[in-house]
Amino acid sequence: MDAILLKTKKELDIYMNPRRQQLLRAMRLSGIPMTPKQISDQLGISASAVSYHIKLLTELGVLAIDHVEVINGINATFYIRTGTPVSFLNGMEEDQEGLENRLLMAQSLLAQITEGYFSVIRQISDPTEMQKTGDLSTGIVHLKPGEAQKMFAYFHQFIQEHYEPAPGTHPWELALIAYDTNHQTRGEDHDDQK
């Protein structure tokens, strides 16, 4: 599945709006199609504001109409996530315009996931439950050329296979960061030579 590449400042601004990120997270966690009213009730903002955010996210390709249902004589439109991955770092223009904004977006998303994890862990009183609730691992792996792509392909396939909710499943929020430290080392070596 091809990713949605956020190439322009306008596309990036639409996607990285904090309210829209809250909306997308609420929909990811619910795992079911939702109406603007349902999202509005969950986020505590007006249904008209939610409809505006949904319109922009739909134009971007992140959301789509799932179905329309008549509820109490009113047509209610249910929206779903498209399941298409969004890439806001790989979509950069050649001149890398807006790089700092994109990095701030990545940092914000990571902070949101980290805070959610810490919040859950703080609520657990039984240490044996922690392993069932989540994990945070760090470390270094030593990879040969091509193995990083293999690793990412494995994780992306696993995520894609478990993207949609199914009976007996629960939403798990995750983030995967891996990078070649040689780029960091090369930059430090280069700075030392100045």
Secondary structure as GFF3:
##gff-version 3
##sequence-region A 1 194
A	DSSP	beta_strand	4	5	.	.	.	ID=ss1
A	DSSP	alpha_helix	9	16	.	.	.	ID=ss2
A	DSSP	alpha_helix	18	30	.	.	.	ID=ss3
A	DSSP	alpha_helix	36	43	.	.	.	ID=ss4
A	DSSP	alpha_helix	47	60	.	.	.	ID=ss5
A	DSSP	beta_strand	63	71	.	.	.	ID=ss6
A	DSSP	beta_strand	74	81	.	.	.	ID=ss7
A	DSSP	beta_strand	86	87	.	.	.	ID=ss8
A	DSSP	alpha_helix	99	122	.	.	.	ID=ss9
A	DSSP	alpha_helix	127	133	.	.	.	ID=ss10
A	DSSP	alpha_helix	147	161	.	.	.	ID=ss11
A	DSSP	alpha_helix	181	193	.	.	.	ID=ss12
###
